[in-house]
Each structure stands twice: as C-alpha cells, then as structure tokens.
C-alpha cells in the first residue's frame, strides 16, 4: 500500500542526497522520511473519515449503545480481530487509536486494537509460517489476539479515562459540539465538510510535533542500534531471559516483517523460541517512538500503565511459549 512512499524515500536518500545504502545515517534518514510521511497521511485520512462518521453517529450514541448492550467482552475480541486485518506497526496504529478515542469508543476496547494491530497481521502470519511452521504460527496468532483482548479488559477495568491529556478532552468536547450543531441544523454532508476539515487541521497541528520527534527517535534506533546487540542477555540458562528480552526490545523499533528474520536467527543461535517471540513482541508492540506519539493523547502515568500491562502479558506469553514449544 505504501510502496510509493518507500520509493520516494529511496530516491531522495540514495539518488538526491547520494548516500550509500550501507551508511547508518542513510538507513536512519530513509526510515524517518518513510514513516513520517506514512503516519501523517494515515492521520489525515483516518481523522477526516472518523470526523464524517462521527457527524452522523454522535459520541453519546456510541457510548450509550456500548453501555446498554452487554457484549460480554466480545467488543474487546472484535477490536483485536480488527487489529489483525490492519497491517500497521505500533506507530502507524496510533492514528486509528486517536480516531477511535474521538469516536467515543471505550478506552479498553481501543487499547485492544492498539496492542493487537502491530503484533498480528497477514504479513506477519505469512512470514511466521515460512520461518517457524503452521503449529507455532497458530499458537502465536491466538496468543497475540488474546494478549490484546485480555490487556484491553484489564485496562478498561482500571478506569483510566481521567489520565487522558487535556488536549484529548478538548478534542472530544469540540467533536460533541460539532455533532450537536449538525443535528440541530440538519446540515448536509457538504455543509459539514468545512467544519470537519477545520477540526482535522486543528488535530494535525497538535500531533505533528510528536510525530516528528517520535519517528526521529525511531529512525535513530533503526539505523544505529545493531540487531545482535542484546543476544548475550537472552541465553537459554538465564531464568530472567524472557523479561530481560521484553524490556530490552523496546528500543529496537521495527514492524513484524522486519523483526521476524531476527527472531529466526536468535532461535538458530540457541535462544529459546518463547524468549525470541517475547523479544519480537516487545519490539513490535512496545517502542519509545510509540510512547512519544501517545504522549499527545495520554499522560505519562497512563503510558506507564499501558506499557506495564502489555509488558507483563508479553512476559507471561514468553514463558508459556517456552513451556509448550
């Protein structure tokens, strides 16, 4: 879908700037241009579309429907399954997260999507089958979906809405005012578009600095931190290898297709499969650039709670993988 952006990034870095592909700076800069462009496009498209949807389906109606109709946890499972069919990395999932929050979707359900989306998708599944076989792939996919679902339920039970930033609360208030205006005046879509467009620009202006800083951090890590740097800490005889692997994975920002071959190399070098998968989940599902992007919508306390719950679930998954595989 985004190959054309990658082609532009390649052309600019390798042809216009004439940097060598083997240079760390070239790799970091290429990554920064590609990811920043992709995420800004996603932000624009998703916020604009969600603005149109929200203008016809008010936030209060969404909340009332979810509170009146007991779905017995299925809403978290559905959010995780939606994450499976959206092949985004952790940072690219943030625009959808913002759109869901703006649309009145409960925070725990939104978290379920945010967790599952980078972990499990068709690209990762295809690579997983080729590298580790069908049985391991099925276990991984099921565990990834359950990880998102269970983490979403836990985070919802903690009632963390008060830890959203004032900026998000202002965006939600503005969205509600817009919806009240649309309904009161019975405006057509053409009449609503200027108001929706203005809100899109307001949200983008607030988020862009965080996108640039977050992806700059990711680009530096992507280009300058060697992939084999942490292998010494994941030895088979280390009882704490799984939590260490998960925590040390956070700086290694990548998507599933980029880190899976690394996980295969780790397994080939004698690292237990569960430890390697926990490392991969940490790389894909948690990252400093993602935290930087989320800083616009979450307080530091909420980010810490989110990362803490997901890290705990990944560690448990890693130990279970080591037991059954």
Buried (B, 14 or more C-beta within 10 A) or exposed (E): EBEEBBEEBBEBBBEEEEBEEEBEBBBBBBBBBBBBBBBBBBBBEBBBEBBEEBBEBBBEEBBEEBEEEEEEBEBBBBBBBBBBEBBBBBBBBBBBBBBBBBBBBBBBBBBBBBBBBBBBBEEBBEBBBEBBEEEBBEBBBEBBBBBBBBBBBBBBEBEBBEBBBEEBEEBBEBBBEBBEEBEEEEBEEEEBBEBBEEBBEBBBEBBBEBBBBBBBBBBBBBBEEEBEEBBEBBBEEBEEBBBBBBBBBBBBBBBBBBBBEBBBBBBEEEBBBBBBBBBBBBBBBBBBBBBBBBBBBBBEEBBEBBBEBBBBBBBBBBBBBBEEB
